[in-house]
Amino acid sequence: MNAEKIRCLIIGSGPAGYTAAIYTSRANLNPVLYEGIEPGGQLTTTTEVENFPGYPEGTTGQAMMEDMRKQALRFGAEIRTGIVTEVDLKQRPFHITVDGQKEIEADSLIVATGASARFLGLESEQRFRGMGVSGCATCDGFFYRRKDVAVVGGGDTACEEASYLASICRKVYMIVRKDYLRASKAMQKRVTTTDNIDILFGYNTDEVLGDENGVTGVRLRRNDGTTRTIDISGFFLAIGHHPNTELFKGQLELDDEGYIKTIPGTSKTNIDGVFAAGDVQDPNYRQAITAAGSGCIAALDCERFLLL
């Protein structure tokens, strides 16, 4: 079977992927976007979005992604359901396999596969995801202002999240399974000297508690087997993110955590014609607005590459 030839292929359908599709379609690059396993990306699991410019009354993550999708379609992008299962970037055109069977030859590739927050693996955690359980304090913390919340983790990210939440919430519990913090000395000092942060050492999360309105508490299990329940409204995971880069290992240059490395100030990877945008190459900010901005950068870099 002959492979389909595509000028610009976009993998991923979050803010980065859709923005790249908007820009490349307006540049007449005839982009084809595959939405992947989670159409709309992580943002579709977020209920309220109040910090994205252009939505003065706020919106939902699902509605925002639908708006971006419609905008890309309006300019002529072709958006398809399907999962890219194999990539061969050794030579151009790049060889792509979708759903294990459809073959594509792409002149250029924009990778916007995102990163997934690491969760504990509890059934109750998944049940209340988007209803009090979150992997991003800066995204969702505002909805829990003047309430009690908990942050899971003991590294720099957890301390940063706890410090941010402490500035808007009544009380912040840090749930740390070890008897010490792994964070830098500066971050340790920040959380240990903040009055409304209570660090609970030696605890694991046993179950997230809640009702039809969302999270109401969490049951903790100490290392000696004893349990404790605390009342909270928000439960924030800060145990890291996992970039969705398994497809590209051994081909694209990745950092120690698996994020795609790009040339600073660009979306360019170590392979000419392959560009990366959004959380898949951003371990630091992980915001919808920064992902969308990097999607624009990738589209412009791609357009210039194809015009050479």
N, C-alpha and C positions, 0 to 999 in steps of 0.2 A: 504494500500500500504506500502510495506517495505521501511524503510529509507535507503538511500545510505550511506555506511560507508566510511569515508575519514580519512586518517591519519593526514594530515595537511591541514587545510582550511585557505585561505587568503582572507580577505575582503578588497577590495580597489586596485586601479590599477595606483597609481601615482609612483613616484620614490621609495617610501618605499615599496609598495606592490610588484612592479616588482623586486626590488632587493631581497626582501625576497623570491620571487619565484625562482630567479636564484640560490640562496644559498641552499634553501631546496631541489630543484630538483637535484642539484649536490651531495647533501648528501643522495640521494635515498629515500627521504621522500614522494615521489609521491604527491606533492602539487597540490591542485585545487584552482584556484584564480577566484573569481567573480569580474568582472570589475565595477559593480555598475552603477549609474546613469550618471556618467561622465567618460567614459573610458579614461585613461591617466591622470586624475586628473586636478587640477588647471593649471598645466604647459601648457596644450594644448591651453589655452587662451592667453598665452604669445607668442608674435611673435618671437623676437630674444632672444637667450640665449648665452651670451658671457663669463660667469664666471664659467661654469662647466668644470672641468679638463678633458682633452682629446679631446676637440674641439677647436683647436687653431684658427680656422677661425670663430668660433661661429656656431650656428645652430638654428633651431626653436624648440620651446617647443614640437610641434607636432612630428617633426622628431626624437627628442631625446626620447620621450616616445615610438615611434614605434621601435626604436633601442633596447630599454630595453625590450620591449615586445617580439621581435624576439629572443633576447638572452635567455629569460626565456623559450620560446618554444623550442629553440635549445637543451636545457638540459633536456627537458621532462616535464616541467610544463604544466598542463592542464588549459587553460585560457578560461573562459566561460562568455558569456553575461548573465546578470541577476542581480537582486537586492535582497539582503538579507532583508527580511521584518520582521523577528522575530528571536530572539535568547533566548535560555533557558540554562543558565550556572550553574544551581543549582547542577548538577551532571555530571560526565563524563560517557560515551561520551556526549559532548555538543549537544544539539538539535537545529538545524538551519532550518529555513524555507526560501525558495527562491521563489520570485515572488508570495508569498501567497499560494503556493501549493506544491512545491517540498520539500521533507523532507530529511534532512541530519543528520547523526550522526558523529561528528568530535572528534578525539582523542586530537587534539590541535587546537588552533585558533590564528591567527595573525591578529590583527585589524589595518588596515591602511586606514581608511576612510577619513582622512584629515580634514581640516578646511576651511571654506569658508569666504572670505572677506565680510564684511557687506557693502552693497551699499545703496544708497539713495532711489532707487526705481524709478528713472526717465527713461523714454523710451530712451531719448537721451544718457543717461549714458550707457545703455546696447548696444546701436547702435555703440558707439565708443569704446567699451571695446576691448582692444588690439590694438587700433588705437589712443592712447593718454590717454585713461582712464585706470588706473591701481590701484591695491590694494597693491602694494609693491614697495616702492621707491628704496630699495637696489637691487631689481631685475631689474627694468626697468629705473631707474633714469639716468643711463649712456647715454641712447639714447637721452636725452634732455639737455646734457651739453651745456652750453653757450646759453641756451634758457630760456624763461620765463615760469614758471609752477605755479600750485596752489596745496595746500594741504588742505583737508577738515578735520576739527577736532580741538579740543582744549586741548586734554589730553597729557600725556607723549609721547605716540606713535606718535601723530601728530607733536609734537615738535622735537622728534628725527628724523622723516622723513624730516621735514623742514630743520633741521640743516644739515643733510646729503646732501640734494638737494642744499642747499645754497653754499656748497663747490664746486659744479660742474656747477650749473646753474647761469644764469645772474641775475635773480630775482625770488624770491619765495613769493607768496601770501599765507597767511594762512586765510582760510575762517572759521570763528568761529561764530556760531549762537548765543552764549551768549555774554554778555558784559565783559567777563573775561575768562582767561584760567583756565582749571581744572588741569593743569600739576603741578608737584612739583615746589617749588620755584627755585630750581637749573635749571630746564628745562625752566622755564619762563624767568629767567635771560639770559639764553643762546640765546633764540630766540629774545628777546627784545633788545639785544645788538649786534645782527648781522645785519650789514648795509644793506644787500640785502634781508632781510626778512621784508615784509610789512604785518602786522596783520590787517585784516579787521573784526572788531567786529560787532556783531549784524546783520550778513548776513546769508541768506540761499541760496542754489543753486536753481535757477529757471529752468535753462536749460543749458546743455552742447552744445556748438556750434561747427560746423565743416563742412567739405566737404569730397569729396571722398578720400582725402589724410590724413584725420584724424582731430583731435581737433584743432580748431583755437581760441577758446575763451570760455567764460562762462558768462551767464547772472545771476546776483545776485539780490536777493530781500531783501531789508532791512526790519526790523521789522515794520517800519512805512508805508510799502507798496511801497516805491520808489525803482527803479531798477538802476542797474549799470552794465555795461559790461566791462570785462577786456580781453585783448588779451593774450592768453597763448597757448603753444604747448602740455603741459602735465597736466593732472588732476588726482591727487592722493588721494585716499580715505584712511583715517587713523582714522576710527571710530570703529575699532575693527574687530575681527574675530569670527566666530561662529564654534566651533568644531562639527563635524558630529557624535555626540554621543547619539542621541535620543534613538537608539536601546538598549543602554546599561545602561540607567538610572535605578537605583535600583538594579543593579547587579555588575557592575564595579564601583570602587571608583573613583569619579570625584572631581576636584577642584571647587572652587566657580564659575569659568567661564565655567565649563562643560568639561574641558580637562581631559583625562584619567590620573590618577596618576600612575606612575611607580616607582619601587624601584630604588633609585639613582644608576646610573652606569649600569643599566640593562633595559630590556624591560618588566620585569615581573610586572604583575598587582596584585591585591589582590586575584585573583583566580588562583590557580595552573593550568598551561596549557594554559592560555590566556596571550598573549603578545601584546603590543601596539607599533607601530612604526610610524614615520613621524609626520605631523602637528597635528594629533589627540591627541598627548601627548606633543606637543612642542609649548607653547605660546610665546616663546622668539625669535627663530631664523627664522623658516619658510623658509628655503632655500632648493633647490632641493638636494644639496650635503649633508646637514645634514639629510634630510629625507632618502636619499639612505643609508647613514651610519647607521641610526637607523634601517633600514630594514635589513641590514646585522646582526646587533646585535640581532634583534628579531629572525632571522633564526637560528643563532648559539644557542641562549637560547632555542629555540624550539627543536633543534636537541638534545641538552643535556638532555632536559626534557624527550623526547621520548625514550632515551636510558637508562634511569634509571630503 
